[in-house]
Amino acid sequence: MKKKVLAVLVAGCMLALCACGGKKIEGGEGNKTEASAQASATGGYTFTSNGATIVIDAAAADTIAKLGTPIEQYEAPSCAFGDMDKVWTYSGFRVDTYQIDGVDYFLDVVFTDDSVATAEGVRVGDSLDAVKSAYGEPTTVDSTQAVYEKDQMKLTFLLNGDSVKSIQYLSKKLDK
């Protein structure tokens, strides 16, 4: 129960920081509707659940429909993008979307427990050595995280000592 409460609090904090941080996400690339076409076009990391592939900055509607009914959904007017920000919670992970001209796009995917894994097989609870074995040397690493950057996205492994405590697929558009 504590993990679920913590996950909800983290989701709310991330949404508030992303939505109100004053960083604007521009449209443009990532507007195709088929996730596989976007993954090959962007070269970024993807996450698949229930046969639905999530590509960061891709249009979300078709993929959200394939993911099925979320455990929980939250939406609020965006103070950064002009439309709505949404959080969709599923078993083992959550996705955040941002909206431009009424179209939802994936902003991030955050693993909430060890019931899901990356395409390379890494889960929450795995060691940093397991991450490096699957992905090679990170772009950046410190005592709290190992970050892999690929085109317009980041794959971040948050660490507690040598153990992965969370996995996040994030849009680099937030860095601009």
C-alpha positions as CSV (number, residue, x, y, z in Angstrom):
1,M,0.0,0.0,0.0
2,K,2.9,2.4,0.8
3,K,4.3,1.8,-2.6
4,K,1.0,2.7,-4.3
5,V,0.7,5.9,-2.2
6,L,4.3,6.8,-3.0
7,A,3.7,6.1,-6.7
8,V,0.6,8.4,-6.7
9,L,2.5,11.1,-4.9
10,V,5.5,10.8,-7.3
11,A,3.1,10.9,-10.3
12,G,1.4,14.1,-8.9
13,C,4.7,15.8,-8.3
14,M,6.1,14.9,-11.7
15,L,2.9,16.1,-13.4
16,A,3.1,19.3,-11.5
17,L,6.7,19.8,-12.3
18,C,6.3,19.0,-15.9
19,A,3.2,21.0,-16.4
20,C,4.2,24.0,-14.5
21,G,7.9,24.1,-15.0
22,G,7.7,26.6,-17.8
23,K,9.2,24.4,-20.4
24,K,7.2,24.3,-23.7
25,I,6.9,21.1,-25.7
26,E,6.7,21.8,-29.4
27,G,4.8,19.6,-31.9
28,G,6.4,18.4,-35.0
29,E,8.3,15.1,-35.0
30,G,6.4,12.3,-33.3
31,N,3.0,13.0,-34.8
32,K,2.6,9.7,-36.7
33,T,0.1,7.3,-35.2
34,E,1.8,4.0,-35.6
35,A,4.3,3.3,-32.8
36,S,6.6,1.1,-34.7
37,A,7.0,3.7,-37.4
38,Q,7.9,6.3,-34.8
39,A,10.3,4.0,-33.0
40,S,12.2,3.4,-36.2
41,A,12.1,7.1,-37.1
42,T,13.3,8.3,-33.7
43,G,15.5,5.4,-32.8
44,G,14.4,5.8,-29.2
45,Y,13.7,3.1,-26.6
46,T,10.2,1.7,-26.5
47,F,8.1,-0.1,-23.9
48,T,5.5,-2.7,-24.8
49,S,2.6,-3.9,-22.6
50,N,-0.4,-6.0,-23.7
51,G,0.9,-5.9,-27.3
52,A,0.8,-2.1,-27.3
53,T,4.1,-0.3,-27.9
54,I,4.6,3.1,-26.2
55,V,6.9,5.5,-28.0
56,I,7.8,8.7,-26.2
57,D,6.4,11.8,-28.0
58,A,4.2,9.6,-30.2
59,A,0.5,10.2,-30.5
60,A,-1.1,8.2,-27.7
61,A,-4.8,7.4,-28.7
62,D,-4.3,4.1,-30.5
63,T,-1.8,2.8,-27.9
64,I,-3.9,3.9,-24.9
65,A,-6.9,2.0,-26.5
66,K,-4.7,-1.2,-26.9
67,L,-3.5,-0.9,-23.3
68,G,-7.1,-1.4,-22.0
69,T,-8.8,0.1,-19.1
70,P,-6.4,1.9,-16.7
71,I,-6.6,1.3,-13.0
72,E,-6.8,5.0,-12.6
73,Q,-6.8,8.1,-14.8
74,Y,-6.2,11.7,-13.9
75,E,-6.3,14.8,-16.1
76,A,-5.9,18.5,-15.4
77,P,-5.5,21.6,-17.5
78,S,-1.9,22.2,-18.4
79,C,-0.3,25.4,-17.3
80,A,2.6,24.8,-19.7
81,F,1.1,23.4,-22.9
82,G,-2.3,25.0,-23.3
83,D,-4.3,21.8,-23.4
84,M,-4.7,18.9,-20.9
85,D,-2.1,16.8,-19.1
86,K,-3.2,13.2,-18.3
87,V,-1.8,10.4,-16.2
88,W,-2.8,6.8,-17.0
89,T,-2.0,4.2,-14.3
90,Y,-1.8,0.5,-15.2
91,S,-0.6,-2.5,-13.3
92,G,3.2,-2.0,-12.9
93,F,3.5,1.3,-14.7
94,R,2.1,4.7,-15.4
95,V,2.2,6.9,-18.5
96,D,1.9,10.7,-18.6
97,T,0.7,12.4,-21.7
98,Y,0.6,16.0,-22.9
99,Q,-1.8,17.5,-25.4
100,I,-1.2,19.8,-28.4
101,D,-4.3,20.9,-30.4
102,G,-6.4,18.2,-28.7
103,V,-4.0,15.3,-29.5
104,D,-2.4,13.4,-26.6
105,Y,1.3,12.5,-26.9
106,F,3.4,10.3,-24.6
107,L,5.6,12.4,-22.2
108,D,6.9,9.5,-20.1
109,V,6.5,6.0,-18.8
110,V,7.4,5.2,-15.2
111,F,7.6,1.7,-13.8
112,T,6.0,1.4,-10.4
113,D,7.0,-2.1,-9.4
114,D,8.9,-5.2,-10.7
115,S,5.9,-6.8,-12.5
116,V,7.0,-5.2,-15.8
117,A,10.3,-5.1,-17.6
118,T,12.0,-3.2,-20.4
119,A,12.4,-4.8,-23.8
120,E,15.9,-5.7,-22.7
121,G,14.6,-7.5,-19.6
122,V,15.5,-5.0,-16.8
123,R,13.1,-4.7,-13.9
124,V,12.8,-2.6,-10.8
125,G,15.0,-4.4,-8.2
126,D,17.7,-5.4,-10.6
127,S,21.3,-4.3,-10.1
128,L,23.2,-1.6,-11.9
129,D,25.4,-4.3,-13.3
130,A,22.3,-6.0,-14.8
131,V,21.4,-2.6,-16.4
132,K,24.9,-2.2,-17.8
133,S,24.9,-5.7,-19.1
134,A,21.6,-5.1,-21.0
135,Y,22.4,-1.5,-22.2
136,G,26.2,-0.9,-22.0
137,E,27.7,2.1,-20.4
138,P,25.2,4.9,-19.5
139,T,25.4,8.3,-21.0
140,T,25.6,9.6,-17.5
141,V,25.7,7.8,-14.1
142,D,26.0,8.9,-10.5
143,S,24.9,7.5,-7.1
144,T,21.2,8.2,-7.8
145,Q,20.7,7.3,-11.5
146,A,22.0,5.8,-14.7
147,V,20.8,7.7,-17.8
148,Y,20.8,6.4,-21.4
149,E,20.0,9.0,-24.1
150,K,18.8,8.0,-27.5
151,D,17.7,10.7,-30.0
152,Q,14.8,12.7,-28.4
153,M,14.4,10.6,-25.2
154,K,16.1,9.4,-22.1
155,L,15.8,6.0,-20.4
156,T,16.6,6.6,-16.7
157,F,17.2,4.0,-14.0
158,L,16.8,5.6,-10.6
159,L,19.0,3.9,-8.0
160,N,18.9,3.0,-4.4
161,G,22.5,2.0,-3.8
162,D,23.2,-0.6,-6.5
163,S,19.5,-1.5,-6.9
164,V,17.1,-0.1,-9.5
165,K,14.2,1.6,-7.6
166,S,12.4,3.0,-10.7
167,I,12.7,3.0,-14.5
168,Q,11.6,6.0,-16.5
169,Y,11.3,6.6,-20.3
170,L,11.3,10.4,-20.6
171,S,11.0,12.9,-23.4
172,K,14.1,15.1,-23.9
173,K,11.9,17.9,-25.1
174,L,11.5,18.8,-21.4
175,D,15.3,19.6,-21.4
176,K,14.9,22.4,-23.9
